Amino acid sequence: RAGMLIPARTTVVTTLSKRGDRGVEPLAASALLQMAGRAGRRGIDERGNVLLCRSAWESAPDAARLLARPADPIESNFC
């Protein structure tokens, strides 16, 4: 994981994929939801903004499909 834990009004997601244990994988809907949830500063901003970019190898329809997908089910590892 990489990133900065600072409050920001706008979150920028620069690609629709990520590097994982099996190479480059599509971004999961729940991962996008978590990143988007970082937008907006608690107690300061009424709402946050998310800018979703794509690489040259990803299409606008790929982005639309990602945005339309429901979040993945949550599985607990504590049971």
C-alpha positions as CSV (number, residue, x, y, z in Angstrom):
1,R,0.0,0.0,0.0
2,A,1.1,3.5,-0.7
3,G,-0.5,6.8,-0.1
4,M,-0.8,9.7,2.2
5,L,-3.3,10.0,5.1
6,I,-4.1,13.7,4.8
7,P,-7.5,15.4,4.5
8,A,-8.3,16.5,1.0
9,R,-11.4,17.9,-0.7
10,T,-10.6,16.0,-4.0
11,T,-9.3,12.5,-4.5
12,V,-7.6,11.6,-7.8
13,V,-7.7,7.9,-8.9
14,T,-5.1,7.7,-11.7
15,T,-5.8,4.3,-13.2
16,L,-8.5,1.6,-13.3
17,S,-6.1,-1.1,-12.3
18,K,-3.5,-1.9,-9.6
19,R,-0.5,-4.1,-9.2
20,G,-1.4,-7.2,-7.1
21,D,0.1,-10.6,-6.3
22,R,-0.9,-11.9,-9.7
23,G,0.4,-8.9,-11.7
24,V,-1.7,-6.0,-12.9
25,E,-5.4,-6.5,-11.9
26,P,-8.5,-4.5,-12.5
27,L,-9.5,-2.2,-9.6
28,A,-12.3,-3.8,-7.5
29,A,-15.4,-1.7,-7.0
30,S,-14.9,-1.8,-3.2
31,A,-11.4,-0.5,-3.6
32,L,-12.6,2.4,-5.7
33,L,-15.4,3.1,-3.1
34,Q,-12.8,3.2,-0.3
35,M,-10.5,5.6,-2.2
36,A,-13.5,7.8,-3.2
37,G,-14.6,7.8,0.5
38,R,-11.3,9.7,1.3
39,A,-12.6,12.8,-0.6
40,G,-13.9,15.6,1.6
41,R,-12.6,17.0,4.8
42,R,-14.7,16.1,7.9
43,G,-16.3,19.2,9.4
44,I,-15.0,21.5,6.6
45,D,-16.4,20.3,3.3
46,E,-20.1,19.5,2.7
47,R,-19.0,17.1,0.0
48,G,-15.9,15.7,-1.7
49,N,-14.9,15.3,-5.3
50,V,-13.4,12.3,-7.0
51,L,-11.5,12.5,-10.3
52,L,-11.3,9.1,-12.0
53,C,-8.6,8.8,-14.7
54,R,-7.7,5.9,-17.0
55,S,-4.5,4.8,-18.7
56,A,-4.0,4.5,-22.4
57,W,-4.9,0.8,-22.1
58,E,-8.2,1.4,-20.4
59,S,-11.3,2.6,-22.1
60,A,-14.2,4.9,-21.1
61,P,-16.6,2.0,-21.2
62,D,-14.2,0.2,-18.7
63,A,-14.5,3.2,-16.4
64,A,-18.3,3.2,-16.7
65,R,-18.6,-0.5,-15.9
66,L,-16.4,0.0,-12.8
67,L,-18.6,2.9,-11.6
68,A,-21.8,0.9,-12.2
69,R,-20.6,-2.2,-10.3
70,P,-21.9,-2.7,-6.7
71,A,-19.3,-2.9,-4.0
72,D,-17.9,-6.3,-3.3
73,P,-19.3,-8.2,-0.3
74,I,-17.3,-7.8,2.9
75,E,-15.7,-10.9,4.3
76,S,-14.5,-10.9,7.9
77,N,-11.2,-12.7,8.8
78,F,-12.1,-12.6,12.5
79,C,-14.5,-15.5,12.5
